[in-house]
Amino acid sequence: MLLIFNLYLLDYYQQHPDEIKTLIFLYWTQSVFIGILTFFELAFSKTSATSVLAPENSMKESFGSRGCMAFFFLFHYGFFHVGYLIFMFIKIDGHIDKHFFLIGVAILGIGLLADFIFKKIQTYGQGINPGKVFFTPYVRIIPMHLAILLPEFLHVSNYTIFIALKISMDILMHFVVSNHYNSRSLSSAP
């Protein structure tokens, strides 16, 4: 589904190149959704016994330690996205196709929430590796950074770089997160 959605976005961009702003705002919104779900994962999941951050010989921990990490993530990751939002309004030309944007947001929101719930059900009662959960969403920041910096060095459109990196990072993040959840569910198998 992720690959199909990204190929559809690529096709949409080829047919409507003046609406790249819509795609960039969709990517930004998807990153915000992922950040919110990561916050909940960090705040309300117990830490795995094998995690470096786990209390010694105990799966018990307070919400305070998880909550502190979760709120730090929310602030730090959110800070990047506020900066990108300002950059997008100042630097990116074009307009937003509101109809396409709202449909995209609905598809992304429902898909991400369903995937989050499915993975929580699949790994119910297992702890997380908070370091891995904390840093995984930052993979999404790479396309934004590179779309800002690379065009100056490579003399190509920042939109071309953004689209290529967006698809690559979406697929990479999917495999990283799926591998994390699959290894958790396999390690708990009898």
C-alpha positions as a Markdown table, in Angstrom:
| # | Residue | x | y | z |
|---|---|---|---|---|
| 1 | Met | 0.0 | 0.0 | 0.0 |
| 2 | Leu | 2.8 | 2.4 | 0.9 |
| 3 | Leu | 4.5 | 1.8 | -2.5 |
| 4 | Ile | 1.2 | 2.2 | -4.4 |
| 5 | Phe | 0.4 | 5.4 | -2.5 |
| 6 | Asn | 3.9 | 6.8 | -3.3 |
| 7 | Leu | 3.7 | 5.8 | -7.0 |
| 8 | Tyr | 0.3 | 7.5 | -7.1 |
| 9 | Leu | 1.9 | 10.7 | -5.6 |
| 10 | Leu | 4.7 | 10.5 | -8.2 |
| 11 | Asp | 2.2 | 10.2 | -11.0 |
| 12 | Tyr | 0.2 | 13.1 | -9.6 |
| 13 | Tyr | 3.3 | 15.2 | -9.4 |
| 14 | Gln | 4.1 | 14.4 | -13.1 |
| 15 | Gln | 0.6 | 15.4 | -14.2 |
| 16 | His | 0.5 | 18.5 | -11.9 |
| 17 | Pro | 4.1 | 19.7 | -11.4 |
| 18 | Asp | 2.8 | 23.1 | -10.2 |
| 19 | Glu | 1.2 | 21.4 | -7.2 |
| 20 | Ile | 4.4 | 20.1 | -5.5 |
| 21 | Lys | 3.4 | 22.2 | -2.5 |
| 22 | Thr | 0.5 | 19.8 | -1.9 |
| 23 | Leu | 2.8 | 16.8 | -1.9 |
| 24 | Ile | 5.3 | 18.5 | 0.4 |
| 25 | Phe | 2.6 | 19.4 | 2.9 |
| 26 | Leu | 1.3 | 15.9 | 2.7 |
| 27 | Tyr | 4.7 | 14.6 | 3.6 |
| 28 | Trp | 5.0 | 17.1 | 6.4 |
| 29 | Thr | 1.6 | 16.1 | 7.8 |
| 30 | Gln | 2.5 | 12.4 | 7.5 |
| 31 | Ser | 5.6 | 13.2 | 9.6 |
| 32 | Val | 3.6 | 15.0 | 12.2 |
| 33 | Phe | 1.2 | 12.0 | 12.4 |
| 34 | Ile | 4.2 | 9.7 | 12.9 |
| 35 | Gly | 5.6 | 12.0 | 15.5 |
| 36 | Ile | 2.3 | 11.9 | 17.5 |
| 37 | Leu | 2.1 | 8.1 | 17.3 |
| 38 | Thr | 5.8 | 7.9 | 18.4 |
| 39 | Phe | 5.0 | 10.1 | 21.4 |
| 40 | Phe | 2.2 | 7.7 | 22.5 |
| 41 | Glu | 4.5 | 4.7 | 21.9 |
| 42 | Leu | 7.2 | 6.2 | 24.1 |
| 43 | Ala | 4.9 | 7.5 | 26.8 |
| 44 | Phe | 2.7 | 4.4 | 27.2 |
| 45 | Ser | 4.7 | 1.4 | 26.3 |
| 46 | Lys | 6.9 | -0.4 | 28.8 |
| 47 | Thr | 10.6 | -0.8 | 28.2 |
| 48 | Ser | 11.9 | -4.1 | 27.0 |
| 49 | Ala | 14.2 | -6.0 | 29.4 |
| 50 | Thr | 16.8 | -6.2 | 26.7 |
| 51 | Ser | 16.8 | -2.4 | 26.1 |
| 52 | Val | 19.9 | -0.5 | 27.2 |
| 53 | Leu | 17.6 | 2.0 | 28.8 |
| 54 | Ala | 15.7 | -0.6 | 30.8 |
| 55 | Pro | 16.0 | -0.6 | 34.6 |
| 56 | Glu | 18.4 | -3.3 | 35.7 |
| 57 | Asn | 16.6 | -6.7 | 36.1 |
| 58 | Ser | 13.2 | -5.2 | 36.1 |
| 59 | Met | 10.5 | -4.4 | 33.6 |
| 60 | Lys | 8.9 | -2.0 | 36.0 |
| 61 | Glu | 9.4 | 1.7 | 35.4 |
| 62 | Ser | 7.6 | 4.8 | 36.2 |
| 63 | Phe | 5.6 | 6.9 | 33.7 |
| 64 | Gly | 8.0 | 9.7 | 34.7 |
| 65 | Ser | 11.0 | 8.3 | 32.9 |
| 66 | Arg | 9.0 | 7.2 | 29.8 |
| 67 | Gly | 7.1 | 10.5 | 29.9 |
| 68 | Cys | 10.2 | 12.6 | 30.1 |
| 69 | Met | 11.6 | 10.9 | 27.0 |
| 70 | Ala | 8.3 | 11.1 | 25.2 |
| 71 | Phe | 7.9 | 14.8 | 25.9 |
| 72 | Phe | 11.6 | 15.5 | 24.9 |
| 73 | Phe | 10.9 | 13.7 | 21.6 |
| 74 | Leu | 7.7 | 15.7 | 21.1 |
| 75 | Phe | 9.5 | 19.0 | 21.7 |
| 76 | His | 12.6 | 18.1 | 19.6 |
| 77 | Tyr | 10.8 | 16.5 | 16.7 |
| 78 | Gly | 8.1 | 19.2 | 16.8 |
| 79 | Phe | 10.7 | 21.9 | 16.7 |
| 80 | Phe | 12.0 | 20.5 | 13.4 |
| 81 | His | 8.5 | 20.4 | 12.0 |
| 82 | Val | 7.7 | 24.0 | 13.0 |
| 83 | Gly | 10.9 | 25.1 | 11.3 |
| 84 | Tyr | 10.0 | 23.1 | 8.1 |
| 85 | Leu | 6.5 | 24.6 | 8.2 |
| 86 | Ile | 7.9 | 28.1 | 8.2 |
| 87 | Phe | 10.3 | 27.2 | 5.4 |
| 88 | Met | 7.5 | 25.7 | 3.3 |
| 89 | Phe | 5.4 | 28.8 | 3.6 |
| 90 | Ile | 8.3 | 31.1 | 2.7 |
| 91 | Lys | 10.3 | 29.2 | 0.1 |
| 92 | Ile | 7.9 | 26.8 | -1.7 |
| 93 | Asp | 6.0 | 28.2 | -4.7 |
| 94 | Gly | 2.7 | 26.9 | -5.9 |
| 95 | His | -0.7 | 26.3 | -4.3 |
| 96 | Ile | -2.3 | 23.5 | -2.3 |
| 97 | Asp | -4.9 | 21.4 | -4.0 |
| 98 | Lys | -7.2 | 21.3 | -0.9 |
| 99 | His | -9.3 | 18.5 | -2.1 |
| 100 | Phe | -6.4 | 16.2 | -2.9 |
| 101 | Phe | -4.6 | 17.3 | 0.3 |
| 102 | Leu | -7.6 | 16.4 | 2.5 |
| 103 | Ile | -8.1 | 13.0 | 0.8 |
| 104 | Gly | -4.3 | 12.3 | 1.2 |
| 105 | Val | -4.5 | 13.3 | 4.9 |
| 106 | Ala | -7.4 | 11.0 | 5.5 |
| 107 | Ile | -5.7 | 8.1 | 3.8 |
| 108 | Leu | -2.5 | 8.7 | 5.6 |
| 109 | Gly | -4.1 | 9.2 | 9.0 |
| 110 | Ile | -6.3 | 6.1 | 8.7 |
| 111 | Gly | -3.4 | 4.0 | 7.4 |
| 112 | Leu | -1.0 | 5.1 | 10.0 |
| 113 | Leu | -3.5 | 4.7 | 12.9 |
| 114 | Ala | -4.6 | 1.2 | 11.6 |
| 115 | Asp | -0.9 | 0.1 | 11.3 |
| 116 | Phe | -0.1 | 1.5 | 14.8 |
| 117 | Ile | -3.1 | -0.4 | 16.3 |
| 118 | Phe | -2.3 | -3.6 | 14.5 |
| 119 | Lys | 1.3 | -3.5 | 15.6 |
| 120 | Lys | 0.3 | -2.8 | 19.2 |
| 121 | Ile | -2.1 | -5.8 | 19.1 |
| 122 | Gln | 0.6 | -8.0 | 17.5 |
| 123 | Thr | 3.1 | -7.1 | 20.2 |
| 124 | Tyr | 0.8 | -6.7 | 23.2 |
| 125 | Gly | 2.6 | -7.0 | 26.5 |
| 126 | Gln | 6.0 | -6.7 | 25.1 |
| 127 | Gly | 8.4 | -3.9 | 25.9 |
| 128 | Ile | 9.9 | -1.5 | 23.4 |
| 129 | Asn | 13.4 | -0.4 | 22.8 |
| 130 | Pro | 12.9 | 3.3 | 23.5 |
| 131 | Gly | 16.1 | 4.4 | 21.7 |
| 132 | Lys | 15.0 | 2.7 | 18.5 |
| 133 | Val | 11.5 | 4.1 | 18.8 |
| 134 | Phe | 12.8 | 7.6 | 19.6 |
| 135 | Phe | 15.2 | 7.8 | 16.6 |
| 136 | Thr | 13.3 | 6.0 | 13.8 |
| 137 | Pro | 11.0 | 8.9 | 12.9 |
| 138 | Tyr | 14.1 | 11.1 | 12.3 |
| 139 | Val | 14.6 | 9.1 | 9.1 |
| 140 | Arg | 11.8 | 11.3 | 7.7 |
| 141 | Ile | 13.8 | 14.5 | 8.4 |
| 142 | Ile | 16.5 | 13.5 | 5.9 |
| 143 | Pro | 14.5 | 14.2 | 2.8 |
| 144 | Met | 13.5 | 17.6 | 4.1 |
| 145 | His | 17.1 | 18.5 | 4.9 |
| 146 | Leu | 18.5 | 17.2 | 1.7 |
| 147 | Ala | 15.7 | 18.8 | -0.4 |
| 148 | Ile | 16.8 | 22.1 | 1.1 |
| 149 | Leu | 20.6 | 21.6 | 0.7 |
| 150 | Leu | 21.3 | 19.4 | -2.3 |
| 151 | Pro | 19.8 | 21.5 | -5.1 |
| 152 | Glu | 22.4 | 24.1 | -4.5 |
| 153 | Phe | 25.2 | 21.6 | -4.9 |
| 154 | Leu | 23.8 | 19.4 | -7.7 |
| 155 | His | 22.0 | 22.1 | -9.7 |
| 156 | Val | 18.8 | 20.1 | -9.9 |
| 157 | Ser | 15.3 | 20.8 | -8.8 |
| 158 | Asn | 14.7 | 20.5 | -5.1 |
| 159 | Tyr | 11.3 | 19.0 | -6.0 |
| 160 | Thr | 12.9 | 16.2 | -7.9 |
| 161 | Ile | 15.3 | 15.4 | -5.0 |
| 162 | Phe | 12.4 | 15.7 | -2.5 |
| 163 | Ile | 10.2 | 13.2 | -4.4 |
| 164 | Ala | 13.0 | 10.7 | -4.8 |
| 165 | Leu | 14.1 | 10.9 | -1.2 |
| 166 | Lys | 10.5 | 10.9 | 0.1 |
| 167 | Ile | 9.7 | 7.6 | -1.6 |
| 168 | Ser | 13.1 | 6.1 | -0.6 |
| 169 | Met | 12.7 | 7.1 | 3.1 |
| 170 | Asp | 9.0 | 6.0 | 3.3 |
| 171 | Ile | 10.0 | 2.5 | 2.1 |
| 172 | Leu | 13.1 | 2.4 | 4.3 |
| 173 | Met | 11.2 | 3.5 | 7.4 |
| 174 | His | 8.5 | 0.9 | 6.7 |
| 175 | Phe | 11.1 | -1.9 | 6.6 |
| 176 | Val | 12.9 | -0.6 | 9.7 |
| 177 | Val | 9.6 | -0.3 | 11.7 |
| 178 | Ser | 8.3 | -3.6 | 10.4 |
| 179 | Asn | 11.6 | -5.4 | 11.3 |
| 180 | His | 11.4 | -3.9 | 14.8 |
| 181 | Tyr | 7.9 | -5.2 | 15.4 |
| 182 | Asn | 8.5 | -8.5 | 13.7 |
| 183 | Ser | 11.5 | -9.2 | 15.8 |
| 184 | Arg | 9.5 | -8.3 | 18.9 |
| 185 | Ser | 6.7 | -10.6 | 18.1 |
| 186 | Leu | 9.1 | -13.5 | 17.2 |
| 187 | Ser | 11.1 | -13.1 | 20.4 |
| 188 | Ser | 7.9 | -13.6 | 22.4 |
| 189 | Ala | 6.9 | -16.8 | 20.5 |
| 190 | Pro | 7.0 | -20.0 | 22.6 |
